[in-house]
């Protein structure tokens, strides 16, 4: 037989095919090895991720946590506007009337002024006849309230009388060593300059509890002075120089000095602790606002 002849009954394909099949199953190809390696790595990676999640943390857990939804943005509201300052309800009075005339150094009545008519109020004192009945009633009610010796120690004063009183104080202070300028400044805290006194205007009176009572600030807040503070507005009077207002009125606290302004104005001023200057200023502010 030649070298290429096959054994009897067999072809070359039948001989070689089984041999090739056995070689493929026994020795895997490079592709299959790579596939197997990839599967192993994937399994190991999955186990590693699961282990990190069980341990609770790390970037893996943070990445896996759901991102919280942002809170809804509040609807913007309009900026609050300032409430307008309420306009005080003021008494319906005529600030240019004779009852509310401001009399002081800057607003004098002058040397020649005298009230239209004067009327007695007791103890030889007089006031403008338009207000004298109010003062007489006040004095009568004060006595009925227990202050039996209540009396007016000073009412209307003429220009000349005021000049004499004023000069007497100047002379006294200069005798104590003050300069003339210093004496004037100190005098004007207690005695108005001639021509600018409310006593000359006739609407004011000094009321004391008994004859000889010292006219000093310490008597305020007690006795008749307290009664006057509580009731004078009922008769149309106000404490013209109240406590704590010297920087406005220019005169020291005088609880005995009553000034007629009319019942409506007096009640408002006493209720709101106002001096005449402050009361009149309220009307000036209102006219500007209007």
C-alpha positions in Angstrom: 0.0 0.0 0.0 1.1 3.5 -0.5 1.8 5.9 2.2 -1.6 7.7 1.8 -3.8 4.6 1.9 -6.2 4.3 5.0 -7.0 1.0 6.8 -9.7 -1.0 5.3 -13.3 0.2 6.1 -12.2 3.7 7.4 -11.8 7.0 5.7 -9.3 9.7 6.8 -12.0 12.0 8.2 -13.3 9.3 10.5 -9.8 8.8 11.9 -8.8 12.4 12.5 -12.1 14.0 13.7 -12.2 12.4 17.2 -8.6 13.3 17.8 -9.2 17.0 17.1 -12.3 17.1 19.4 -10.4 15.8 22.4 -7.7 18.5 22.0 -10.3 21.4 22.1 -12.0 20.3 25.4 -8.7 19.5 27.1 -6.9 22.8 26.3 -9.3 25.9 26.4 -8.7 28.8 24.0 -7.4 32.2 25.0 -10.9 33.7 24.5 -12.5 31.4 26.9 -9.9 32.0 29.5 -10.4 35.8 29.3 -14.2 35.3 29.6 -13.8 33.2 32.7 -11.5 35.8 34.3 -14.0 38.6 33.6 -16.8 36.6 35.3 -14.6 35.9 38.3 -13.6 39.6 38.6 -17.3 40.7 38.3 -18.3 38.3 41.1 -15.5 39.5 43.3 -16.4 43.2 42.6 -20.1 42.5 43.5 -19.1 40.9 46.8 -16.8 43.9 47.5 -19.7 46.4 46.9 -22.1 44.4 49.0 -19.5 44.3 51.8 -19.1 48.1 51.8 -22.9 48.6 52.0 -23.1 46.3 55.0 -20.3 48.2 56.7 -22.4 51.4 56.2 -20.4 54.2 54.8 -17.8 55.3 52.4 -18.4 56.9 49.1 -20.3 53.9 47.8 -23.1 54.4 50.5 -23.2 58.1 49.9 -23.5 57.6 46.2 -26.2 55.1 46.7 -28.2 57.4 49.1 -31.1 59.1 47.4 -30.6 62.9 47.0 -33.2 64.7 49.2 -35.7 66.9 47.4 -35.2 70.6 48.0 -37.7 72.4 50.2 -40.2 74.4 48.2 -39.1 78.1 47.9 -41.3 80.3 50.0 -43.4 82.8 48.2 -41.9 86.2 48.7 -44.0 88.7 50.6 -44.1 92.4 50.2 -41.9 94.4 52.6 -43.9 95.8 55.5 -44.7 99.4 55.3 -44.4 101.7 58.3 -47.7 102.6 59.9 -48.4 106.3 59.7 -48.0 108.1 62.9 -51.4 108.8 64.3 -52.4 112.4 64.4 -53.5 113.3 68.0 -57.1 114.3 68.4 -56.6 117.9 69.7 -59.2 120.1 71.3 -61.1 122.2 68.9 -59.8 125.5 70.1 -58.6 128.7 68.6 -54.9 129.1 69.4 -55.0 132.7 68.5 -57.7 133.5 71.1 -57.0 135.6 74.2 -57.1 132.6 76.5 -54.2 130.9 74.7 -51.9 133.9 74.1 -48.3 132.9 74.9 -46.7 135.5 77.2 -43.0 135.3 78.0 -39.8 137.2 77.4 -39.9 136.6 73.6 -43.6 137.4 73.4 -44.2 140.4 75.7 -47.5 142.2 76.2 -45.7 145.5 76.5 -45.5 148.3 79.0 -48.9 149.8 78.4 -51.0 146.6 78.4 -53.8 146.1 81.0 -56.8 143.7 81.0 -60.0 145.1 79.6 -61.6 144.9 83.1 -60.5 143.6 86.4 -62.4 141.8 89.2 -61.7 141.0 92.8 -60.8 137.4 93.7 -60.0 138.0 97.4 -57.2 139.2 99.6 -57.1 142.4 97.6 -56.1 140.6 94.4 -57.7 141.0 91.0 -57.8 139.1 87.7 -59.2 139.7 84.3 -63.0 139.8 84.8 -63.5 137.1 82.1 -61.7 134.5 84.3 -62.2 135.8 87.8 -65.5 133.8 88.4 -63.6 130.6 87.5 -61.0 131.4 90.1 -63.5 132.3 92.8 -65.2 128.9 92.3 -61.8 127.1 92.4 -61.0 128.8 95.7 -64.3 128.0 97.2 -64.1 124.3 96.3 -60.5 124.1 97.6 -61.7 125.4 101.0 -64.6 122.9 100.9 -62.1 120.1 100.2 -60.3 120.9 103.5 -57.9 123.6 102.6 -59.8 126.3 104.6 -57.1 129.0 104.4 -56.6 128.8 100.7 -56.0 132.3 99.3 -54.6 134.1 96.3 -51.3 135.8 97.2 -50.8 137.4 93.8 -53.1 138.2 90.8 -52.8 141.0 88.3 -49.6 143.1 88.4 -49.0 146.3 86.5 -45.9 146.8 84.5 -44.5 149.0 87.2 -45.2 146.5 90.0 -43.4 143.8 87.9 -40.5 146.1 87.3 -40.1 146.8 91.1 -40.2 143.1 91.9 -37.7 142.2 89.2 -35.2 144.9 90.2 -35.4 143.9 93.9 -34.2 140.4 92.9 -31.4 141.8 90.7 -30.2 144.0 93.6 -30.3 141.0 96.0 -28.3 138.7 93.8 -25.7 141.3 93.0 -25.4 142.0 96.8 -24.6 138.3 97.1 -21.7 138.6 94.7 -23.2 137.8 91.3 -22.5 140.0 88.3 -25.3 141.9 86.8 -25.6 139.4 83.9 -25.6 136.5 86.3 -28.2 138.3 88.5 -30.5 138.8 85.5 -30.2 135.1 84.4 -31.1 133.9 87.9 -33.9 136.4 88.4 -35.6 135.4 85.2 -36.0 131.8 86.5 -38.4 133.0 89.1 -39.6 136.5 88.0 -40.6 137.4 84.5 -39.1 140.4 82.9 -41.2 143.5 83.0 -43.7 143.6 80.2 -43.6 139.8 79.7 -45.3 138.7 82.9 -48.5 136.6 82.8 -49.6 138.5 85.9 -49.7 141.7 83.9 -51.8 139.8 81.3 -54.4 139.2 84.1 -55.0 135.5 83.5 -52.7 134.1 86.2 -52.7 133.9 90.0 -50.5 132.4 92.7 -52.5 130.3 95.1 -51.2 129.2 98.5 -52.5 127.0 101.3 -52.0 129.5 104.1 -50.6 133.0 104.7 -46.8 133.0 104.9 -46.4 129.6 103.1 -43.0 129.6 101.4 -43.1 129.6 97.6 -40.6 126.9 97.0 -40.6 123.9 94.7 -40.6 121.4 97.5 -44.2 122.2 98.4 -45.3 120.6 95.2 -46.9 117.2 95.2 -48.7 117.5 98.6 -51.5 119.4 100.3 -53.2 122.1 98.3 -50.6 121.9 95.6 -51.6 118.3 94.9 -55.3 119.3 94.9 -54.6 122.1 92.4 -52.8 119.7 90.1 -55.6 117.2 90.2 -58.5 119.7 89.8 -57.4 123.0 88.3 -58.3 121.9 84.8 -61.9 121.5 85.8 -62.0 125.3 86.1 -60.0 126.0 82.9 -56.6 126.5 84.7 -53.3 124.7 84.2 -50.0 124.6 86.1 -48.2 127.1 83.9 -44.7 126.1 85.0 -44.8 122.4 85.6 -42.1 120.2 87.0 -39.3 119.2 84.6 -40.2 121.8 81.9 -37.9 124.6 82.9 -35.8 124.2 79.7 -39.0 124.9 77.7 -40.8 127.5 79.8 -37.7 129.3 81.0 -39.1 129.4 84.6 -38.6 127.1 87.5 -41.3 124.7 88.8 -44.1 126.7 90.3 -47.0 124.5 91.5 -48.9 127.5 92.9 -48.9 129.5 89.6 -52.2 128.9 87.7 -52.9 130.2 84.2 -56.3 130.3 82.6 -56.4 128.6 79.1 -60.0 127.3 78.9 -61.4 124.0 80.1 -60.8 122.0 76.9 -57.1 123.1 76.6 -56.5 122.7 80.3 -57.8 119.2 80.5 -55.7 118.1 77.5 -52.6 119.8 78.8 -52.9 118.3 82.3 -53.8 114.8 81.0 -50.8 114.7 78.6 -48.4 116.6 80.9 -47.9 119.5 78.6 -46.9 123.1 79.2 -48.5 125.9 77.1 -45.5 126.0 74.7 -45.8 122.3 74.0 -49.6 122.5 73.6 -49.4 125.3 71.0 -46.6 123.5 69.1 -49.0 120.6 68.5 -51.2 122.9 66.4 -48.2 124.3 64.5 -47.2 120.7 63.6 -50.7 119.9 62.4 -50.9 123.0 60.2 -47.6 122.0 58.5 -49.0 118.5 58.0 -52.2 119.8 56.5 
